[in-house]
Amino acid sequence: MKDFLAISDYSPKQIQEMLDLAVELKAEWKSGGNKPILKNKVLAMIFQKPSLRTRVSFDMAMRHLGGDALYLSPAEIGLGKRESIADVARVMEGYVDAIMARVFEHEHVIELAKWAQIPVINGLSDYNHPCQAMADALTIQEKFGNLKGLNIAFIGDGNNVAVSLMHICTKLGANFTIASPVGYELPENPVKLAFEFAKESGSIIKLLNNPHEAVKNAQVIYTDTWTSMGQEEEEKIRQKVFPPYQVNSKLVSEADPNVIVMHCLPAHRGQEITDEVADGFHSALFPQAHNRLHAQKAILVRLLAKG
């Protein structure tokens, strides 16, 4: 592994090994702290989009592992505008040991990885969110032991989070169902990839428009904001389209009795999820958010720790 750009780039074995490493690193941290295996390593964090979890979790992951992190705001770089991405990549490789980039266009992170001789991590793009998917899988694994054969239902927009969740489910043998409004379904190419992965793992994929049908027998219900960053112009339309896809107590009651509810956050409470569910018995929102730290430690160690 040189970079971490998409779940689809890795084998089920590689993904599971990183999850197992995350479990080890989390246990080590809880028992007194992580060994400083990334001492003298520096992660540059390039942000085009604002962030709470991505920024803090990567920063603290590096600190816990003995390294350091450097935050670079949108104004400081102007990635692809003030300076070409190729030039940014080649400059940064002389200063730091790895780059994490949270971008709008997926091509920006691909180009960074192309030109940089150091590892590049996709902290989010308009196409996918692989770091989130690793934290999601870790959270599900902690609850159920593994993902094999579980029924995971995503309710809402077929967005970047849904893409990475679908890919990690189909890599690891979970059944993936998504219910989206007409016109807001998952893009065609990542769905084709998921069906290829499902042939190997035995996963069942269902692409639906009915959320009530989607949650039947689900052990996991996952939702996300109706309007992502960069889609603000569509917000009024989306507010009319998505209310039937709200994850509320009634919808949760139609799933498996032991269902957990997940959300990558930030949540727009009262829209895609109700307070009653977000703060209720079935909620895994905050363990899931905390697992960003531990999943990303595993990614960093795989990319930066030698020997």
C-alpha angles and dihedrals in degrees: 000000000000098000139014107223109134139007088230090067094068137068122243087250093055092047093048091047090054091049091050089049089051089054090052094047092048092051091047091050092049091049094058110304144308124283111255093249092148095051112155091012119126127200118203111211114205115193128193090159127047118252144183105179098033095049099043097039095051092043093050093042090059092046093049090051094049098259135103138241130214120206118214116188126213090256094054097058112015089204110225092359111061090027134008118262090236091056093046091051094050093046094048094050088065093054109036141029100234142003128224112193128191105194145163100228117051090213089067093063091042090054093047089055091046094056103031119084088202126074118282122203123201105228090180137321135181088263103048149346108217097169090057091050091054091053090046093052091047090052093049091046091052091053101040106020095245141357099247111125096356120138111233119185124194114198119198141014118018091235139147094285091051091051094056093041090052091050096049091046093051092044092053099039103257120140110245124205125176127189114195134162116262108277094025099075126131117284116265100242099056089045090055089051091050092054089052091052090046091058088062099040102036093239120157116223123200123185108196142162097208114084093194091057090046096057097050107124091354117156090190129038114190128187139171139190117298092226119040127201109286093030098081093121089062095049099102092050093046091050088062096043104045108050093096086060096059114132102229136152093275093054092045091051089060092061132074111306090241094049120144122211119220136189127173091219158243089105124202096214113214091028117062092002134022125230089241091061099035091054097030139104095276097047119120094169099118100039084050092052091047091051090065085078095053098040090051091049087060092050091049093048092049091051102038111024111087124199 
